[in-house]
Amino acid sequence: MLCSTCYNAFVLSAKLVSGLVTGSVGVLSEAVNSATDLVASLVALFAIRRSAAPPDQTHHYGHGRFENLAGVFEGIVLVGVGVYVVYQALIGILYGVEIDFLGLGVGVMVFSAVANFFK
């Protein structure tokens, strides 16, 4: 789990820096996607560990609802990210955007695709 989390954090950092340097909404949306994947993994890990707790005085049927709450949280985050990406894309369409350092953005995305293939 630690290795996967470190990998996701590294890829997130590379995409975020590349997206900010290039100004590409596509690369930035991939960075946000990586961030939501990382957060979703951590939330799921917490929820699974918490839901495995045995019943107690205040939770007579156990803590299984934590998994449902984690799913709702992840859904809300994904909807928010989707709205933000669509908003930024519309701004780019309406006002135009100039992409700088295109090779950096392409390189990071190729690295990410290859790394995910072997992951």
Long-range contacts (C-beta under 8 A, 24 or more apart in sequence): 1-45, 4-41, 5-38, 5-41, 5-42, 7-115, 7-119, 8-34, 8-37, 8-38, 8-41, 9-38, 11-112, 11-115, 12-38, 14-108, 14-111, 14-112, 15-108, 15-109, 15-112, 18-104, 18-105, 18-107, 18-108, 18-109, 19-105, 21-100, 21-101, 21-104, 21-105, 22-99, 22-100, 22-101, 22-102, 22-104, 22-105, 23-97, 23-98, 23-99, 23-100, 24-99, 24-102, 24-105, 25-85, 25-88, 25-89, 25-92, 25-97, 26-105, 27-105, 27-108, 27-109, 28-88, 29-81, 29-85, 29-88, 30-109, 30-112, 32-81, 32-84, 32-85, 33-81, 34-112, 36-74, 36-77, 36-78, 36-81, 39-74, 39-77, 40-74, 40-77, 43-70, 43-73, 43-74, 44-70, 44-74, 46-70
